[in-house]
């Protein structure tokens, strides 16, 4: 790419840097000689020697600056390159190559500016907090002298206060229109450390009189003078007090305004925009024509963003008010805590440990892993250690990796439930080129908030090495994970070991993932059937991944420390957004819970009423209640939610159909169409033929191109036998399905019944083949779809319908018979009301949606479904059918559990509302104590002001929440509960 082409293009993501080295001076008394090496765009190394008088040398650390005078920029240089190239000169030293290699290994302060900034981090946090106050402008009148100065424009450079009139006048539009010219070209010089419009007695221009400011409006070149007075502070402090964030703490030449950093900070949370995209958006906003060259400051802006985020987090967590400084921050201190979760000493009553309903004070945690938030093997912890150091959501990296390395010899145990990739493929997932395959997190299961030190990088899969001191744990593979949790505690550091004596630990599988587990796990680890958990679903981590995955493309290319700091920042913002929405969220949840609890209470009452109509039902209900109460206390007891009747197999179904055919022949109610093959035998034989076709198609597909003669002979023999069986079956098919011959004789046959959800890999039927395995059998299920799409006319439709499903016809006739009887009862009810009072509740109008079996959710979920009323009619409890009684027991246990979960949800929500208010009050008191030292000197007023503002924010949130919850019943005794709860 030519230089002229690169001039108008976008800046490079990684600015090209030139390493400069200096040698000792020839004459220490009169002048210094500096040898400066530069790398030209064509790859040549050049040397420039300059002699600088000793009086011109400045004692300041060079920081961003260079040690040479600015030279005119050659016409063919890349305008985006912030480092100017020197004109090639003749090398003065023959050993230039060895000096360059030696210089490359010499590290200076500029090689790691973050380490220098860390020494001044406390100062940055202090200055940010001080700006919350009025600073030096306390009790000053406006420059006009007419009014008090109480206004400050957040968009202007000056931090000086002004009156209302002057503020309006200084922002009026004048001169007709604005020209796109820089302030520097108009002769403006910005003076720091003094009031705007005044000059310093000893101004100190920025290095080279060249200073770049990154603002919301664009990237600006300005002329900047630092204050050189004896009483003035260092240069970077002067910038901070002007609400400009310096790129370095030593001789800064670049700064970003607080406004642009704040704007990018919020924008990155909402849109997940990267710093690269945002910075070049500002560059194009400054000049979108390529006419005016713009100096590239992307790498510096990226560094300022990282430091800004860290300072804001320390400030908001109150670490700036700690007398011991930010370095006394402990692990997890920067995390935003969930106010609705139980925090002893903050939002729990004093006697909570001895309270009767301990389940209301249980901690709900959800564990999950995200394999999209991976990180490539770039940089290292030594080069990019990060600024959090375990203070936020990520655990301390050194201790965490040391513990992981101690477990490298332990093989991951295979799952005994189902084939979970998170477990079985923990050591086999592709991790080539990756330093971390994802992150594992611990969330608040009820409010979807990340916990302090609850995030860690995954190393080669989802290794289960987390530890929790809790009551309820939800995990996708909890059925497998909980087995070795306690034996492996001995491998944990002593400070993390948990004493489980006297504590109840329960393990669950999230509701959405539960269906993928075996039947035993679906009852053993279900939130729906376990008491004391309300309507918790355990899917909290999954809800947050959709939003967090949007930063995966940028964080996977970051160094380890920058990635942790960025994700920590996004986790904190996510928690804060959920806190501000708790008022609406809890109000909506309790509204749903109250209505659902009432509905399920009535459903349970009706169900128990139908069972207790007979003495046998009363006895059965007593036994069922004893069984479920015993299981809730001890899960080793027989599980009442599991069926105890053998599952109906295909062979058992055929036996029942054969018995039914024999009974119909004996009664003479049905005239057989064939002497030896009944309708049920015909259908079962067709199903067997269909399965044989599948097996033959699979074997044919496995032959390959180089099959042997023996293999082909076996296939032909099987195909011939199958064709003969199909011919015999189709002869009988004419009797039971008379429309099939006409359909086969037509030009178009119904298409094969392909199932879009079938991912078994079995070869499908080929409609263009004449082989036996591809012959369309036209079973009733296949004809139903064809009839819907092709058959027209009343005669053809009626005839096809009769051949499809005799069971559906019988159901329709029974439905019509009941509707007729119900209509008669409605007509007779006025005359015989005294003899059959209350029949309307037991014999309701029957709709087609009511005709569903036990266990059918009817489009609802397991925790919200209500059994159809047809199973509550008289006589159900007296039926001695083993299968029916077993189904009644299971459904009663589920109905009881559904009502109890909704009732518990109401009490949990009421308790959480009280916790939120108490926690916010506790936080307000904490901020009051931080600002209770009284009014400090003017420059420290911001500490008190910021503490007051934070306390006011918490109290205001609590007031808004309390007002929105005003209509909610706070007395839990008013909520009607069943004796079974």
SVG drawing of the C-alpha trace seen along z (x, -y; Angstrom):
<svg xmlns="http://www.w3.org/2000/svg" viewBox="-90 -43 123 110">
<polyline fill="none" stroke="black" stroke-width="0.4" points="0.0,0.0 1.4,-3.4 1.8,-6.2 -0.7,-8.3 -3.3,-5.6 -2.8,-5.1 -3.2,-8.8 -7.0,-8.9 -7.7,-5.5 -8.7,-4.4 -6.0,-4.4 -4.3,-1.1 -5.6,0.7 -2.1,1.0 -0.1,-2.2 3.4,-1.7 5.9,-2.5 9.5,-3.6 12.0,-2.6 14.4,-5.5 17.6,-5.0 20.0,-7.5 23.7,-7.3 25.7,-9.1 26.7,-12.7 30.1,-13.5 30.5,-16.6 28.6,-16.6 29.5,-20.2 28.5,-22.0 26.2,-19.8 24.7,-16.3 24.8,-14.2 21.8,-12.0 21.8,-9.2 18.2,-8.3 17.4,-5.3 14.3,-5.2 12.6,-2.6 11.6,-3.8 8.4,-2.5 10.6,-0.7 12.3,1.3 15.6,-0.6 17.1,-1.6 18.5,-5.2 20.5,-7.1 20.2,-10.8 22.6,-12.5 21.7,-15.8 23.6,-18.0 21.4,-19.6 22.7,-22.2 22.4,-21.1 20.3,-24.1 17.6,-23.0 17.1,-19.6 14.0,-19.3 14.1,-17.2 10.6,-15.8 10.3,-12.1 9.7,-12.0 6.5,-10.0 4.9,-10.3 7.4,-12.9 10.6,-12.3 14.1,-13.8 14.3,-15.6 13.0,-18.8 10.0,-18.6 10.9,-18.3 8.8,-19.1 6.6,-16.2 7.5,-14.7 4.7,-14.8 4.5,-11.0 4.2,-10.0 1.1,-8.3 -1.0,-11.0 -2.4,-8.4 1.0,-7.6 1.5,-9.5 5.3,-9.0 7.2,-11.2 9.9,-9.6 13.3,-11.2 14.9,-12.1 17.5,-9.3 21.0,-10.3 24.4,-8.6 25.2,-6.3 28.0,-7.5 28.6,-4.2 29.7,-1.0 28.3,1.2 24.8,-0.1 23.2,3.3 24.5,4.4 23.5,1.2 19.9,1.6 19.6,5.1 21.0,4.0 18.6,1.1 15.6,3.3 16.3,5.2 16.5,2.0 13.2,1.3 12.2,-2.2 9.2,-3.7 7.5,-4.1 7.4,-0.4 4.9,0.1 3.0,-3.2 0.3,-1.3 2.8,-0.4 3.6,-4.1 -0.1,-5.0 -0.7,-2.5 1.6,-4.5 -0.7,-7.5 -4.0,-5.6 -5.0,-6.9 -4.5,-10.4 -6.7,-9.8 -9.5,-8.5 -9.1,-11.4 -9.3,-14.0 -12.4,-12.4 -14.1,-12.6 -13.0,-16.1 -14.6,-17.3 -18.0,-16.3 -17.6,-19.5 -17.0,-23.2 -13.3,-23.0 -11.6,-26.4 -14.7,-28.3 -16.5,-27.9 -18.5,-31.0 -17.3,-33.0 -19.5,-35.4 -19.7,-35.4 -17.1,-37.4 -19.9,-39.9 -20.2,-40.6 -24.0,-40.7 -25.0,-37.3 -23.7,-34.3 -21.9,-31.7 -24.0,-28.5 -23.9,-27.0 -21.3,-25.0 -21.5,-23.8 -20.5,-20.2 -19.6,-20.6 -17.3,-23.6 -13.6,-23.4 -13.9,-25.6 -14.9,-24.2 -15.5,-27.8 -19.0,-28.5 -21.1,-31.3 -24.4,-32.9 -27.5,-32.2 -27.1,-35.3 -23.5,-34.7 -24.1,-31.0 -26.8,-31.8 -24.8,-34.7 -21.6,-32.5 -23.6,-29.9 -25.4,-32.2 -24.9,-31.6 -23.1,-34.5 -21.4,-35.5 -24.0,-33.8 -22.4,-30.3 -19.5,-28.3 -16.4,-27.5 -14.6,-24.1 -11.4,-25.5 -9.4,-24.5 -9.1,-26.7 -5.4,-26.4 -5.3,-28.0 -7.3,-30.9 -4.7,-31.6 -6.4,-30.2 -4.2,-29.0 -5.7,-27.0 -4.3,-27.9 -4.6,-25.3 -4.5,-26.1 -6.0,-29.6 -9.4,-31.1 -10.4,-31.2 -9.3,-34.4 -6.3,-34.8 -2.7,-33.9 0.0,-32.4 3.1,-34.4 5.2,-31.4 3.3,-29.4 4.8,-26.1 3.7,-25.0 3.0,-21.4 5.9,-19.5 6.5,-20.8 3.5,-23.1 1.5,-20.1 -1.5,-18.7 -4.3,-16.5 -7.7,-16.4 -10.3,-13.6 -13.8,-14.9 -17.3,-13.9 -17.2,-16.4 -14.0,-15.0 -10.3,-14.9 -8.7,-18.4 -5.2,-19.8 -4.9,-22.7 -2.2,-24.9 -2.0,-24.2 -0.1,-26.0 0.4,-24.3 0.7,-26.5 4.3,-26.9 3.6,-28.7 5.4,-27.5 2.1,-26.5 0.7,-24.5 0.5,-20.8 1.9,-18.4 0.8,-18.5 -1.5,-15.4 -3.3,-16.7 -3.9,-20.0 -5.5,-18.1 -7.7,-16.1 -8.9,-19.2 -9.9,-20.5 -12.0,-17.3 -9.5,-16.0 -8.1,-12.5 -4.4,-12.4 -2.9,-9.5 0.2,-9.4 1.3,-10.8 4.7,-11.9 4.7,-14.9 1.3,-14.2 0.6,-15.2 -2.8,-13.6 -6.0,-13.7 -9.6,-12.7 -12.4,-14.7 -14.5,-13.2 -17.5,-13.7 -16.2,-11.4 -15.1,-8.7 -18.4,-8.8 -20.3,-8.7 -18.2,-5.7 -18.6,-4.0 -22.4,-4.0 -22.5,-3.3 -20.3,-0.2 -22.7,1.2 -25.8,0.7 -24.4,1.3 -21.2,3.3 -19.3,1.1 -15.5,1.6 -13.0,-1.2 -11.6,-0.8 -15.0,-1.4 -15.8,-4.3 -12.5,-6.1 -12.6,-5.9 -16.1,-7.2 -14.7,-10.3 -12.0,-10.5 -14.5,-10.5 -16.7,-13.0 -13.6,-15.3 -12.9,-15.0 -14.7,-12.5 -13.1,-13.8 -9.5,-12.8 -8.4,-16.3 -7.2,-17.2 -4.7,-14.6 -5.7,-13.3 -3.1,-12.1 -3.7,-8.5 -4.3,-8.2 -6.2,-4.9 -3.7,-3.0 -3.7,-5.9 -7.5,-6.1 -7.7,-2.4 -5.4,-2.8 -7.3,-5.8 -10.6,-3.8 -9.1,-0.9 -7.9,-3.3 -11.1,-5.3 -13.2,-2.2 -11.0,-1.1 -11.2,-4.6 -15.0,-4.8 -15.4,-1.3 -13.2,-2.2 -15.0,-5.5 -18.5,-4.0 -17.6,-1.2 -16.4,-3.7 -12.8,-2.7 -11.8,-6.3 -13.1,-7.2 -11.0,-4.5 -8.2,-6.2 -5.9,-3.2 -6.2,-3.9 -7.4,-1.8 -4.6,0.7 -6.4,2.0 -9.2,3.3 -10.1,6.9 -11.3,9.6 -14.8,8.9 -15.1,5.4 -15.8,3.8 -18.7,6.1 -22.3,4.8 -24.2,6.9 -27.8,8.2 -29.9,6.4 -32.7,9.1 -30.3,11.9 -29.8,12.6 -26.8,10.7 -26.4,11.3 -25.9,8.1 -27.3,6.0 -30.8,7.0 -31.8,10.0 -33.5,9.8 -31.3,10.4 -33.0,13.7 -33.0,15.2 -30.8,18.2 -33.5,19.4 -36.6,18.4 -39.1,21.1 -39.3,20.8 -35.6,21.2 -36.3,21.8 -37.1,18.1 -33.5,17.2 -31.9,19.7 -29.4,18.6 -30.1,19.5 -27.1,19.9 -26.9,21.0 -23.8,22.3 -23.2,22.3 -20.4,22.0 -20.2,19.9 -17.9,21.3 -18.2,18.2 -16.4,15.9 -13.1,17.5 -9.7,15.9 -6.9,16.5 -3.4,17.2 -2.2,13.6 -0.1,11.6 0.4,12.9 -0.4,12.2 3.1,10.7 2.6,8.2 -1.1,7.6 -1.9,8.4 -5.0,6.2 -6.1,3.6 -8.7,5.6 -6.6,8.3 -9.6,10.3 -11.4,7.2 -14.4,7.7 -16.2,10.7 -13.2,12.7 -11.3,14.6 -7.7,13.8 -5.9,15.3 -2.8,16.5 -4.5,18.5 -7.1,19.8 -4.6,21.1 -2.5,22.6 -5.5,24.6 -6.3,25.7 -2.8,26.9 -3.0,29.0 -5.9,30.9 -4.3,31.7 -3.9,35.4 -7.6,35.9 -9.6,37.4 -13.1,36.0 -15.7,38.6 -18.1,39.5 -21.7,38.7 -24.1,41.5 -27.2,39.6 -27.2,38.5 -24.5,37.5 -23.7,34.0 -21.0,32.4 -20.1,30.1 -18.9,33.2 -18.0,36.0 -16.2,33.6 -14.5,31.5 -11.1,32.7 -11.7,33.2 -13.1,29.8 -11.1,27.9 -8.7,25.6 -5.9,25.2 -4.6,21.7 -6.9,20.7 -5.7,19.6 -9.3,19.9 -12.1,21.9 -14.7,19.8 -15.8,18.6 -17.7,20.3 -20.0,18.1 -22.0,18.3 -25.2,16.2 -28.0,15.3 -30.5,17.9 -33.6,15.7 -32.4,12.3 -29.8,13.1 -26.9,11.2 -23.2,12.1 -21.7,12.8 -18.4,11.4 -15.5,13.7 -18.0,15.9 -16.4,15.9 -13.4,17.8 -11.8,18.8 -12.3,22.4 -9.3,24.4 -9.9,27.2 -13.7,27.6 -16.0,27.2 -14.0,28.4 -16.1,28.5 -13.9,26.8 -16.2,24.1 -17.1,24.0 -20.2,22.6 -21.5,22.2 -25.2,22.2 -28.6,23.8 -29.8,24.4 -27.4,25.0 -28.6,25.1 -26.4,26.5 -27.1,28.1 -25.3,31.3 -25.9,31.2 -26.9,34.8 -23.3,35.7 -21.5,32.7 -22.7,33.1 -21.4,36.6 -17.7,35.6 -18.3,32.1 -17.7,33.0 -14.8,35.5 -12.9,32.9 -13.2,30.2 -10.0,31.4 -8.2,30.2 -9.4,26.6 -7.5,24.0 -8.4,24.0 -10.1,20.7 -12.6,22.1 -13.5,25.3 -17.1,25.5 -18.4,27.1 -21.7,28.7 -22.6,29.8 -26.1,28.7 -26.7,27.3 -29.1,28.4 -27.6,28.5 -30.0,29.1 -29.0,29.6 -31.2,28.9 -31.2,29.0 -32.6,25.9 -36.1,26.4 -35.4,26.0 -32.4,28.4 -34.3,30.9 -36.2,32.5 -32.8,33.7 -32.1,35.9 -33.3,39.4 -36.6,39.9 -35.0,40.3 -33.2,37.0 -36.4,35.3 -38.0,35.9 -34.9,36.0 -33.5,32.6 -36.6,30.8 -37.5,27.3 -41.2,28.0 -41.4,30.9 -38.9,29.7 -40.3,27.6 -38.9,24.3 -37.8,23.0 -40.9,21.2 -41.0,20.7 -37.2,20.5 -36.3,22.0 -32.4,21.9 -32.0,20.5 -30.7,17.1 -27.2,17.4 -28.7,18.3 -30.7,15.1 -27.6,13.0 -25.4,14.7 -27.3,13.4 -26.3,9.9 -22.8,10.7 -21.9,12.7 -21.9,9.5 -18.6,8.6 -17.0,11.9 -15.6,10.9 -13.6,8.1 -12.6,9.6 -11.2,12.8 -8.4,10.8 -7.5,8.9 -4.8,9.7 -5.8,11.6 -5.9,8.5 -7.7,6.2 -10.3,9.0 -11.0,9.6 -11.3,5.8 -13.7,5.4 -15.9,8.3 -15.9,7.2 -17.1,3.8 -19.9,5.3 -21.0,7.6 -21.1,4.7 -23.3,2.7 -25.6,5.6 -26.0,6.0 -26.8,2.3 -29.4,2.3 -31.2,5.2 -31.1,3.4 -32.8,0.3 -35.4,2.5 -36.2,4.5 -39.2,2.4 -41.0,3.3 -39.7,6.9 -40.8,7.9 -44.1,6.1 -44.9,8.0 -43.8,11.3 -45.9,11.1 -49.0,10.1 -48.6,13.3 -47.9,15.3 -51.0,14.2 -53.3,15.0 -51.7,18.4 -51.7,19.4 -55.4,18.8 -56.0,20.7 -54.0,23.7 -55.5,23.6 -59.0,24.1 -57.7,26.8 -56.2,28.7 -59.3,28.3 -61.5,29.7 -59.1,32.6 -59.0,33.6 -62.8,33.2 -63.3,35.7 -60.9,38.2 -62.5,38.0 -66.0,38.8 -65.5,42.4 -64.0,44.1 -61.3,45.7 -60.3,42.3 -60.0,40.9 -57.7,43.8 -55.7,43.4 -55.2,39.7 -54.0,40.3 -51.4,42.7 -50.3,40.4 -49.9,37.5 -47.8,39.5 -45.6,40.7 -44.9,37.2 -44.2,35.7 -41.7,38.4 -40.0,37.9 -39.8,34.1 -38.0,34.7 -35.7,37.5 -35.1,38.0 -34.0,41.5 -37.6,42.5 -39.7,43.8 -40.3,41.0 -44.1,40.4 -43.7,38.5 -42.5,41.6 -44.9,44.0 -44.9,47.5 -46.7,49.2 -44.7,50.8 -44.4,48.7 -46.5,50.0 -44.3,51.5 -45.1,52.2 -45.6,55.9 -48.0,55.0 -50.0,52.8 -50.3,55.6 -51.5,57.9 -54.1,55.4 -55.3,54.9 -55.5,58.7 -57.6,59.0 -59.9,56.2 -60.2,57.9 -61.1,61.2 -63.7,59.6 -65.3,57.8 -65.4,61.1 -67.0,62.9 -69.6,60.1 -70.3,60.0 -70.1,56.2 -67.6,56.0 -67.7,58.0 -64.1,58.7 -63.2,57.8 -60.6,60.6 -60.8,64.1 -57.3,64.1 -56.1,60.5 -57.9,58.1 -57.6,54.3 -55.0,54.1 -52.9,56.9 -53.0,55.2 -51.7,51.9 -49.0,53.6 -47.8,55.6 -47.5,52.3 -45.4,50.8 -43.1,53.8 -42.7,53.6 -41.9,49.9 -39.2,50.7 -37.8,53.4 -37.6,50.9 -35.6,48.5 -33.1,51.2 -32.7,52.3 -32.2,48.7 -29.5,48.2 -27.7,51.4 -27.8,50.4 -26.4,47.0 -23.5,48.6 -22.4,50.8 -20.2,48.1 -18.7,48.2 -16.5,51.3 -18.9,53.8 -18.3,57.5 -20.5,60.0 -21.5,61.7 -22.7,58.4 -24.7,57.5 -26.3,61.0 -27.5,60.7 -29.1,57.3 -30.9,58.7 -32.2,61.7 -33.5,59.5 -35.1,57.1 -37.0,60.1 -38.3,61.4 -39.5,57.9 -41.2,57.4 -43.2,60.6 -44.3,59.5 -45.3,56.1 -47.4,57.7 -49.3,59.9 -49.9,56.9 -51.2,54.6 -53.7,57.3 -55.2,56.9 -54.8,53.2 -57.5,52.9 -60.1,54.2 -59.3,51.8 -58.3,48.8 -60.4,49.0 -59.1,45.6 -55.5,46.8 -55.9,48.7 -57.3,45.6 -54.6,43.5 -51.8,45.8 -53.3,45.8 -53.2,42.0 -50.4,40.0 -49.1,38.5 -48.7,40.5 -48.5,38.7 -45.0,37.6 -43.0,39.5 -43.8,38.5 -40.4,36.8 -40.1,35.6 -38.2,32.3 -37.3,33.0 -35.7,36.4 -32.0,36.0 -31.3,39.8 -29.2,40.0 -31.2,42.9 -31.7,42.7 -35.1,41.5 -37.4,43.0 -36.6,42.4 -39.9,41.7 -38.2,42.4 -37.0,45.9 -38.8,49.1 -37.0,51.1 -38.9,52.8 -37.3,50.6 -38.6,47.5 -42.2,48.7 -44.7,46.3 -46.9,48.3 -49.4,45.5 -50.2,46.1 -53.0,44.0 -50.6,41.5 -49.2,40.8 -52.6,40.6 -53.8,38.0 -51.3,35.5 -52.0,36.3 -55.8,36.0 -55.3,32.5 -53.3,31.3 -54.9,33.2 -58.3,34.8 -61.3,32.6 -65.0,33.3 -67.3,34.5 -67.4,38.1 -63.6,38.6 -63.0,36.7 -65.5,38.7 -64.2,42.0 -60.6,41.1 -61.4,39.9 -63.1,43.2 -60.0,45.1 -57.6,42.9 -58.3,43.4 -61.1,45.4 -60.1,44.1 -60.7,40.5 -64.2,41.4 -65.0,43.2 -63.8,40.1 -66.0,37.8 -69.1,40.0 -68.5,40.0 -68.1,36.2 -71.4,35.8 -73.1,38.2 -72.0,36.3 -73.0,32.9 -76.5,34.3 -76.8,35.6 -75.5,32.3 -78.0,30.3 -80.8,32.5 -79.5,31.9 -79.6,28.2 -83.2,28.4 -84.3,30.5 -82.3,28.7 -85.0,26.1 -87.5,28.9 -85.1,31.2 -82.6,28.7 -83.3,29.9 -82.3,33.5 -79.1,32.8 -77.7,29.6 -74.1,28.8 -74.0,31.0 -72.8,28.0 -69.4,28.0 -68.8,31.7 -70.4,32.0 -69.2,28.9 -69.7,28.2 -67.2,30.3 -64.9,28.8 -62.5,30.5 -59.6,28.9 -60.7,30.8 -60.3,34.2 -56.6,34.8 -55.0,37.5 -53.4,37.1 -50.0,35.5 -50.9,33.6 -49.9,30.0 -52.4,28.6 -49.9,26.1 -48.7,25.1 -45.5,25.9 -45.0,28.5 -45.3,25.9 -48.3,24.1 -50.5,26.9 -53.8,27.8 -55.3,31.2 -58.5,31.4 -61.7,31.5 -62.8,34.7 -60.6,36.7 -62.5,35.1 -65.8,36.7 -67.6,39.2 -66.3,42.7 -62.7,42.0 -61.4,42.7 -63.3,46.0 -61.9,47.4 -59.6,50.2 -57.5,50.1 -53.9,50.1 -52.7,47.8 -55.5,45.3 -54.8,45.2 -51.1,44.8 -51.8,41.9 -54.1,40.3 -51.4,40.5 -48.8,38.9 -51.1,36.1 -52.3,35.3 -48.7,35.0 -48.0,32.7 -51.1,30.6 -50.2,30.2 -46.6,29.3 -47.7,26.7 -49.9,25.0 -47.2,25.1 -44.6,23.6 -46.8,20.7 -47.6,20.1 -43.9,20.2 -43.2,17.8 -45.5,15.2 -43.7,15.4 -40.2,15.3 -41.2,12.2 -42.5,10.5 -39.3,11.3 -37.2,10.1 -39.0,6.8 -38.2,6.2 -34.6,7.2 -34.2,4.8 -35.5,1.9 -33.2,2.8 -30.2,3.3 -30.6,-0.1 -31.0,-1.7 -27.8,0.0 -25.9,-1.2 -27.2,-4.8 -25.9,-4.6 -22.5,-3.4 -22.2,-6.4 -23.4,-8.7 -20.5,-7.4 -18.0,-8.0 -19.1,-11.6 -19.8,-12.3 -16.4,-13.9 -17.9,-17.3 -17.1,-19.9 -13.5,-19.5 -11.3,-22.2 -12.5,-23.4 -10.4,-20.9 -11.7,-18.0 -15.4,-19.0 -16.0,-16.5 -15.5,-13.5 -18.4,-14.7 -20.6,-15.7 -20.1,-12.4 -21.0,-10.4 -24.1,-12.5 -25.2,-12.0 -24.7,-8.2 -26.7,-8.0 -29.4,-10.1 -29.6,-7.8 -30.1,-4.7 -32.8,-6.4 -34.5,-7.7 -34.5,-4.2 -35.9,-2.7 -38.6,-5.4 -39.6,-4.7 -39.7,-0.9 -41.7,-1.4 -44.3,-3.6 -44.7,-1.1 -45.1,1.8 -47.6,-0.2 -50.6,1.8 -48.9,5.1 -50.1,7.0 -47.1,7.1 -48.7,9.3 -48.0,12.9 -50.6,14.2 -53.3,12.7 -52.4,15.1 -54.6,18.2 -52.6,21.4 -53.6,25.0 -52.9,27.3 -50.6,29.2 -48.2,26.3"/>
</svg>
